[in-house]
Amino acid sequence: MGHAGRIHRAGWRVLLIVISGLVGLGAVRMNPLAATTTGPQFKIEVAAPPATSPQILLGIDVLAAGGFAELRGKKIGLLTHPAGVDRNGRSTIEILRRAPGVTLVALFGPEHGIRGDAAANVSVASSVDAATGLPVFSLFGGTRKPTKAMLRGIDAFVIDLQDIGSRSYTFTSAMRRALEGCFENDVEVIVLDRPNPLGGIKVAGPLLDVAWSRQNYVGAFRVPYVHGLTIGELARMTKGAPSPDFPEAIRQRGKLTVIPMRGWDRTMRWPETGLKWVPTSGLLPDWDAVQGYPMVGLATFWDPPRMDIGFRHGLGPNFPYRGLSFKGVALDTLERELRGLDVAGVRFRRVQTVDRQGRPMAGMYVDIVDYDAWQPTELNVHLMKLACRLSGSNPFTAAPGRSFDLFLRHLGSAAFLAALARDGANLDAPAWVRKWQEEAAIYRQQSRKYWLY
């Protein structure tokens, strides 16, 4: 399972980046790989198009290649979003509308809605889809799982959602809640599998505490923060693993079919699939952001007015989850502090961009420079420790008006939060990273029973 071989086969190239002096803010550089500061030379892995695209068939492609046999003669409900497309970019909605012998009768939408036009964490109302005339039942509104009334007249419930490989992302929760509602109402579920864009090898970060796994929509699975499973494999886990909030009798009687991909294997990251990335939400427009999400998302968590760590991701509208700033801290200071961190596989550099008003600005950008050494969640730990020093006071200690509940639903580990509150800038960051690596090794063995690839 060596990753170097996969990089070679996929046509990856290694660029030598020479860091030069910052020449001023007038020339705006939008390319996150542009070199703009003085520093040592280092190597950055950059995805290049594969010489020949791998013949990966997504779950929807495999379903179509089989003549839609699993759906023929049935009335279908479909839970999907704009990233639910086949390998050629055609919408699963349109494919199933035109599939021979298949009757698509209703659409179901997750967070951001069926067309992806709703803001994050904003309740979405049920409606009628203007493009198809089909009813759209929101699963991010008054209910998070399909009700008996919503499922009336539906023979099979199809799920085609693209996940990002990190635990605190609601599309896997939408899938899980849909399974619960369908199983409760004796409706068959068919999950069309898709790649984990981070691949199936890297597993990292804290496991979700049992206390935070109950009815947690940003953490429906007791898995490490980077879990290494596809959405189809997580569906198999939902069906196969006991859960405190999913009655055993209902789970056992539920009918689940996963349509696996063809041509995908666990060593593949998104660029190596040859597939076009369709944004899954506004702040995940590209592969760079998908990698950045588990790397800095926890350290830049912001829940005003209840919690503010101090770090912000993104520079103006650009570089979500790759650009970094810190509230009230000068860029020179932040650059010095970030460059002083000892985090395997990453480097920091200044970039020039524009703010939301189009004015030139500069900030720090995180590069992944050694993928094999990179631990996807490690930087979060060091940034949270650094925040305790930069803030002047520990942002993780209890105080009037502070609440860590939502943060813990994302983070998953009350023990780690307690250590942050106790030790602050003296936190033993490497010890926590080692602890999570040890837990990840056990998890990988236990989760193999759900693997499809």
PyMOL commands that set and color helices and strands:
alter all, ss='L'
color gray80, all
select helices_A, chain A and resi 3-9+59-65+92-98+170-184+210-212+231-240+248-253+270-273+287-296+331-339+378-390+405-411+414-426+429-450
alter helices_A, ss='H'
color red, helices_A
select strands_A, chain A and resi 13-17+42-46+75-80+103-109+127-128+135-138+156-160+188-192+204-207+224-226+256-259+302-303+307-308+311-313+323-326+346-354+360-368
alter strands_A, ss='S'
color yellow, strands_A
deselect
rebuild
show_as cartoon
